[in-house]
Amino acid sequence: MFIRAYLRASTSEQDASRARGALDVFAAERGLRIAARYMENESGAKLDRPELFRLLADSEPGDVLLVEQVDRLSRLSSADWIRLRAEIDAKQVRIVALDLPTSWGLATPVDDFSARMFAAVNSMMLDVLAAVARKDYEDRRRRQAEGTARAKAAGLYKGRPENKARNAAIATMLRDGRSWREIMDATGCSRTLLAKLTRDLKLGKSGVPE
């Protein structure tokens, strides 16, 4: 059994590694070692998350997918959550979340009966928390949209400012021939932002002198 930690942040400005310490402590308290960590800056409302699916591809039956909170794994719609759960179940991966105490028993070897009981309870609780996470996501999006509409109506909306220093550094790394994986690991940027900056660089819009 391998413990594979999944760390996710929603935007390129956020630190995907923020929860690493908490996951390390959780594992150490149980005498476990995290075999690999998978970090990405992608929305939990998207099913297309390369690092999450790389984790699943690397996993063997019985491995543990360790997350800080269930919403780090999913803010998906019901249909997409069912698809992700089917993928996880097909790989026979155990989901352990720090905010889901019923899952903690899956992180250590137990007898077959206990394992089945833990799995059954955990499956139900996962579905509940995934639904709650989705509702929280939709509520926040609705409130943000309402706030933006009010700000625009009042002539106060300016949009999110560009992180020019970070984007210039990324453009420089692209010019130096660094791989996307190296750049994402070094800067914490998302694949979507990196694709945009790569496209801008090709069009001469990077803001970095040739």
Secondary structure, 3 states (H helix, E strand, C coil): CCEEEEEEECCCCCCCCCCHHHHHHHHHHCCCCEEEEEEEECCCCCCCCHHHHHHHHHCCCCCEEEECCHHHHCCCCHHHHHHHHHHHHHHCCEEEECCCHHHHHHHCCCCHHHHHHHHHHHHHHHHHHHHHHHHHHHHHHHHHHHHHHHHHHCCCCCCCCCCHHHHHHHHHHHHCCCCHHHHHHHHCCCHHHHHHHHHHHHCCCCCCCC
